[in-house]
């Protein structure tokens, strides 16, 4: 049976929906490439120190209920010494004002020294357990594999013991760019780093904690 060309109406809506579903699945999988392994974990420990460490921030930013996450270590420190920074401008190029670079020496390669005058030291935060669905939302929020990298690492607890959890950091090539003419690096537009806050535990060494943006109304849970 022949059909006139002008009368032919392909079922495009179904094709678009199927394509959209495939794209959505690919986005989820690309941000969480290790999902086939993590799907067997009932609880996944994640270290949070930035704005996600604020009161009820995980529930509010990810639009999940409080049963999707639980604080298992209210105080934890990175074993590695790191050099985080705070985004000075409100309209910045990162989703979080508090940024944790992957390299503790990111400021050494810049042609123009940034407004960060501190030396690397441990970062203080907390460890929360989340389910896989919440971790996938966190991966999307941090743009895991794109603007951030999630890796398993060790953390020190107040009693001196250590534990492991996932940590999100930003590679240096995300916020810096190389100039072959001057053989040097400079900051990408939208990044204006300044010092984060410091905190000194009783009888301990100074560590870094997140800064609260002036427009924030929540407080940091220590």
Secondary structure, DSSP 8 states (H G I E B T S, - for coil): ----GGG----HHHHHHHHHHHHHHHHHHHHTTTHHHHTT-S-EEEEE-SGGGBTTHHHHHHT--GGGEEEEEEEEEESS-B--EEE-SSS-SSS-SEE-BS-TTGGGGBSS--B-----B-BEEEEEEE-HHHHHHHHHHHTBTTTBEEEEEEEE-TTS-EEEEEEEEB-HHHHEEEETTTTEEEE-TT--EE--EEEE-TTS-EEEE----TT--S-B--
